[in-house]
């Protein structure tokens, strides 16, 4: 199964971007009257037929639609410190979007190795991973957010909030916490290589984040983040 | 904590390779009498002091040793079809070694996108990930193995054997199977993008492999393999 993407949908007609049109016509050799599957990044799948095979701006007619297509049973926000090596953060973005995530927030804390984050490339990776993994919802990658602002913003949410840190303290494993706290909404904070500082950790704990450990392996930031996404996915598998 | 690696250990003296010596002396600026931690890739950690800071061939004296250092409670063999894009397979190797794996076997099946596999680069990645994730055992990356030969070799093992495939059939989730089959040894087969063929699947089932699904997301080969490694890790977390 092959998915195309567009948010430009009016009166049962889908119009595709120049990039998507070129890929559809020039690379995949689609033509007028071909049936294609389209997702809008907002949860719906559309079965369409191409009515204009212009390689700069394909148009297709919607024949039928499926809202909430392949919808997950939970919502996951991952707040992760951008890694020094940007490829590693982007690797997390790809894997997280394939496995299942709704929002990715690059969080800047005191020990962050990267303080500026350009989200354009990550957004492209998210789009490609959405199509690859047959999902209809496009994960959001936000601009970089200061740690304190992030905590304030999510202070009053009812979601399960977890913070993975390396300081010595009383922590449960992420497996145990996810098993004992079934929820449909999760927020997970993953710190930079140098960990959160004590003030940041206390701020998160005060805001209701539960401290978790990810087992005994010392993991890179992006590996810890992929593991956290996988933990939520596996805890909700049928 | 920072780990160095050597298998050249005789009479309480560790000798380091030219590459490791250069890194230790020229990059990390270690000098004679410095205390360093060394792993042998066979499970032991050694606390040592540098007695010769020759940047081409450092020598260190072992002061104390810890066998079975950070030892996992299980043994995991991952048999994975090499991906067309080699970076993706190497990404799996890195993540698997960080999280926890003992043996990685590139398996060539009918639909494999890559039929030749050079293991040298993967071995370097495994070594680096072992040190990064504070382990003393070096995961083995084997040469590429034909699917039929792989199945024959592991026919009579007592390990839990799982095969993740995409064909319609009666399958349990990997979470359920790992929960119901506690074991200290696992072998997991992950197929190529085009999946195993029916003959291969039947051969594996006849040899005692249990079919599993990895949830509803359609995952790339290397993502499925990372997810399988993570599933075993999480099923054995304290």
Interface residues (C-beta under 8 A of the other chain):
Chain A: X70 X91 X95 X98 X99 X100 X132 X133 X134 X135 X173 X174 X175 X215 X216 X217 X218 X219 X220 X223 X226 X227 X230 X231 X233 X234 X237 X238
Chain B: X70 X91 X95 X98 X99 X100 X132 X133 X134 X135 X173 X174 X175 X215 X216 X217 X218 X219 X220 X223 X226 X227 X230 X231 X233 X234 X237 X238
